[in-house]
């Protein structure tokens, strides 16, 4: 995780002076997960620290209408960070902000504010924290002479390969060093299964910080890749015939006595809390898939044969189901959700899976029996006998399931929920009216 600090206003002013910070990036995230920023000169620092900086929210996806566009950006000073890259004219610092209305209340359409609300509800239910350890994957492509991405991968390496097969090693190493300069505790970095595909894992953090870290991570990866003449993409399935990119979420729930998922005397040393939480994750899986896999392209990854999950099930001993229980126990007891891809808005995805699990706790939903054999080798009848259903096979079906789920509406709040569904329906309708190269190749000569 990136190190968090309890900075005061005076700490910030001192660092600005000592580090020659000349510009401020005030960052926030829209409903689709796109990182936005308002860049202001350092002369605006006092207004920022006094919560006086306003911006026009009417052009931000899922925010507000023109007639109610004035909004405030309130900095979370613990997220203050000076970028390691800088210009000759001074450094740039960023701070992640919450979006607030003119009456001083949190804006309901801000995904970060919403996650804070869901975490507050979790604490009222008696839990102290929800920890997330993400495993984001990405591809590196070559760029053309105009700086535009091509479809040419930068290497033909495979899982854990080294140079000369892994030609992205230098870029990946620079990404890791930059992340460490910014306070990240990087645990592993390696080439993934597909050519040109990479994974960098950083230490878990509490849910809000983890979501902030994911957004910062994406920015660093793209920035450093460009310095190497490469284009980094988190698109789930940029090329046919190879594995896509996921972002597995390792999650653990804590109370005052420690890891709430651990019970030394429980089956598999899992607690009733773990089984009920998992029951909620299983029950709402088809609904939160739209949030965790939010693109038309996401469903080109969720197909058999490429290691991504397709079926709603769990196991402690194999990697084909949606949810895996890693072997570690004690304070490291956790559930791993394997369907999420790195285009997901992390604030919405974490809120969705947390609220699904909390629904399992509130209603004591029992997790189904574990599936400890390879589901991909089961036939349809065997899957039916084991109550195994499929994840949605396209964005349209995923959004339909989401729209019918009241628990997920509560997880996002009505404003974000409706904005997300509207945006995704527009996206799918745009996609389905396009004629693809596959269709012309398949049908033009035959018909």
N, C-alpha and C positions, 0 to 999 in steps of 0.2 A: 504494500500500500504506500501511497505518498504520505510522508510525515505531516501531521497536522500540528499547528501551533496555536496557542492561546495568545494571539497578538493583540496588543492594545493599539489605539490610534497613534500614540506617541512612538511605539515600536515601528509602525508603518512609516511615519514621517522620517524617522531616523534612517531606515533602510533606503528610502527613496534618495535621501541626500548622499549617503555613503556609496551607493551603487550607481549613482547617476541615472536614475530612472527618469525617462522623458515622456513616456506614453503609458497609458493605462488601458487594458482591455477588460471591459466589464462583460462577463460571459453569463449566458443563460441558455436554456434549451427549449426548442419549440415542441409541439405535440408529436411531430414525426421523428424527434430525436436529433434534429439538426442543431449543431452547436452554433449559437449566434453570439455576436459581440458588438458592443458600442465602444469604439476607441476614442479616447479623449486625451488631450494633453495633460501633463502633470499639474498645470495650473488649476485643474478642476478637482484636485485631490481633496481639498477641504469640503467642497460640496458633496463629494462621494462619501466621505467619512461622517458627514452630518445628515446622510440620507436625503439629500436635496436634488440628486440627479434624476431628471425625468427623460423619458423617451416616448416615441410614438409607437404604440403597440398594434396599430391597425393593419400593418403590412406583414405581421408575423403569423405564420400558419397556426390556426386554432386559437388566436388571441381574441381581439375585440373589434367592434365596428368603429368606423371613422368617428362617429359622434361621441364615443367614449374612449378615445385613443390614448389620452395622457396617462402615463403610468410611471411609477418610481422604481429604480433599481437600488435595492438595499444590499450592501456587500456582506458576505460571510467572511469576516477577517481571518478565520482559520484557514481559508483557502488561498490566502495571499501567496503568490509565487512569482519570482523573477525568472523569465525565460533565459536559458543558458545561451541561446543565440541572440546576438545583438548587432546593432549597426554602429558605425563610427560616431553617430550623433546621439548615442545614449541607449540605454536598455529599455526593454518593454516588460512590464509586470502585468499579471492578470489577477483578477479576483472573481470568484463565482458569486453571482447575485441572486437574490430572491426578487420576484416581481410583485409589486404591491400596488393597490388601487389608491386613488387620491384621498380616500377617507382613512388610509393607514392600515387597512386590512389586507391579508395575503390574497393575491389574485388566484382564483380557483383554477384558471387555465394554465398555471405554471406547473409543469410536471414535478419539479423539485419541491415546491410547496406541498403538492399532493402527497409525495412520498413521506414528507415530514408528518403530515396529518395521519397517514396510515401507521407510521411508526409510533406516534403518540397513542393511537388506539391500542396497539400491541402492548405498550407499557401499562396502559390502564388494565389490561387483562392479566398483568402480573409478570410479564417478561421484561428483561433488562436490555437485550440487544438481539439483533438479527444480523449475523455475519455472512458476507458473501465473498467467495473466492472465484473470480472469473478466469476463464481460459480462452482468450480471444485469438482467433486465427485470421490471417490475411494473406493476400497474394501480392507479389511484386512483378510488375510488367515493365517492359522497356518503353521508353517514350520516343516519339518521332522528333524530327528537327524543329518542329513548332512547339515542342513541350506538351504535346497531347499524348494520352496513353494509347499504346497499340495493343494488339492481342498476342504479342510475342512475349513469352515468359522469359525471365532472366536466367533460369537454369532448368536442368532436367533432373534435379535431385529428388530423393525420396526420404522416408522417415529416418531421422537422425543421421542423414548423410553428412559428409564433410567435403571441403574443397578437394578436388576441383569440381565435383558434382554439385555441391552447394555453393553457387556463385553469389548468393545473397548474404553470405556470412559476414562480410565487412559492414554492409548496411545494417544488418541485424545487430551486430556488435555495437555500432554507433548509436543505434536506438536504445540499447540497454544502458550504455554509458550516460546518455542524455537523461534517461528516466531516473537513473541513480543520482545524477546531479540535482534532479528535481525532487528528490526525497523518496522515490519508489524503492521498495524492497523487492528486487527481481529474484524470483526463485529458480527459473529455468528459461532457456531460450534455445530453440532448435528448429531444424527443418521439419516440416510436416510430410504427410504421405504423398500429397500431390506435387508435381513439378511446380516450382515457383511459390510454394505455399509455406508459411512460417507460423510459429506460435511462440508467444512470450507470456509467461505466467508470472504474476506478481502477487505478493502476499495478500491474504484476505483482509477485509476491513469491515467495520459496521456498515450497514446497508447504504446510508446516505453518502459516506465517504467513498464506498466502493463505486457507487454510480458516478460520483465526481471523477474518480480515478479512471473509469472506463472512458469518459469523454475526453479527459486530458490525454490518455494513452493514444486514442485515435488521432488526435491533433499532432502528437509527437511523431508517431509512425509516419504519417503523411508528410510532415515537414522534413524529417531526416531522409526519407526515401528520395524526395526531390533533390536534396543536396547530392545524392549519389546518381542522379539522372534516371531514377526509377519512379514508377507510379505505384503507390500502395492502395489497394482497394479491399474493403471489407464486404464487398458484394458476395452474397452467399455462394453463388454458383456461376462464376464468370465464364467458364468453359465447359462444354459437354464432355462426358466420358471420363472425368476425373472427380476425385472427392471435392465436396464443397467446404466452405468455412463455417465453423460453428463457434459458439461461445458458451461452453458448458458453465453452468452456475453451480458451484458448491455452496450449500447453505446450511447454517446451524443456528439454532435458537437457544438463547441463554436466559436463565433466571438466576436468582440470588445464590443458588446452590451450585451453579455451574452449567454445563451443557445439558439442556432439557431433553435432548434426543438420546442421552446415554442412560442405561439402566444395567448395572452389572448382572442383575438376576433375570433380565428380560430375554425373550427369544431373540437370538442374534445380538444380545446385549443392547437392544433398542428398547426405549421406553414406550409407554402407552402414548405419550405426547408425540413421539416420532411416528408411530403407526397412524394416529389420528391425523397428524399434519400431512402425512403421505396420502391418507385417504382423501383429504381435500384436494391435494395436487392431482390425484387420479381422477376424481369426480369432475374437476373443472378443466382438465387438460385440453380438451378440444376448444374450449372457449378462450383460454389465454394464449393459445397458439397464434391467433391473429396479432397479439401484442408482441409475443416473443419471436415471431417469424413474420414480419410485417410487410414484406414485398411480394409482388407477383413472382419474382425470381427465387424467393425463399423456398418455394414448393418444388423447385427443380432439384434442391438439395435433399428434401425429405422423401427420398425414394429408396427402395431396396437396393443393396449392392454397393453402397458407398459409405457404410459405417454410421450414417445418421439414423436416428430412431424413426420408426414409422408406426409403431404400435404402442398403445397405452398400457403399460405394465411396469413392474418393478422387479429388481433382483439384487441380491447381495453377491452374486457369483458370476454373472455374465454381463456383457456390454451391449446386448442387442435391445433391451427395453428402454423406455423413456426415462426411467429413474433408476439410478444405480446407487447402492450403499457401499462406499469405499470401506476397506478393511479396518482403517484406524478407528480406535475407540477412545474412551475417556473424553478429554476436552476437545479431541479432534473428530468426534462423531459427527457425521454430516450426511446430507443427501445431495446427490449430484443430478441435476436436471440437464438432460443431454440434447434437448430439442432446440434450445435458444440459439439464434445466430447473431453475429455482431452488428447487424443493422438495427437491432431492437433499441428503442429508447430505453436506456437502463433504468431511469426513474420509474417509467410505467411498468416495465417488465418485473422489476423487483417488487413494486407495489402489488402487482397482479398475483404473483406467486405467493407472496406473504399473506395476502387476504384470502387466497384459496386455501392455504394451510390453516389459517385461523378459523375459517369456516369448518374445516375438518375437526378442529379442537372444540369449537362451540357446540357442534352437533354430534360429536363423538362418532364421526364417520370412520368405519373400519376399513383399513387398507385391504385390498383383495390379497389372495395368496400370492407369494412370490413365484415368478416364472424363471426357473433355473436351467432352462435349456434354450437353445438357439431358436428364437421365434421365427426367424427367416426360413427355417427348415420345416416349420409346421404348415400343414395345409389349412384351408379355410375352416374345415370342420373342427380340427383340433383347436384352432384359435377360438372358435365359437364356444366349444366345450369349456375353455378356460376363461371365458368372459373377456377376451381381449378384443378391443375395438381399434380401428385405425385412427391416426391423426387425420385432420382434414387434408385433402389432396390438392387444394388450391386456395387462393386468398379469398375468393368469393364464399366458399363453404365455411372457411374459418371465421369470417366476419359475421356470417349468419349465426353461427354458434355463439359468438361473442355477444351479438345484439340481444340474444334471448336469455342472457345470464345476469340476473340481478346482483349476484355477489360481485361479479366483475364490474358492474356499473358502480357499485359502492366503492370498489377498489380504486377506480379512476375519478369518481365524482361525476355528476351528470354532465358538466360542461366539457371536460376532457373526453369523456366517453362518447358523447355525441359528435364532437369535433373529429375524433379519431375515426369513427365509423363512417362519417361523411367523406372524409379525405380518402379512405381506403376504397369505398364504393366508387368514387370518381376515378381512382387509379385503376381499378379492375375493369371498369367500363371502357376506359381509354385503351387498355391492353387488348380487350376482346374484340375491338373493332379493327385492330391491326392485322395485316396479312404477313405472315412470317416467311422467311426463306425456306424453312422446312416444308411449308404448305405448297409453295410454288414448285419446289423440287419434287414433291410427292405426287402432285395432282396435275400439273400443267400438261405434261405429255400424255397422261392417261385419259384425260377428259377433255 
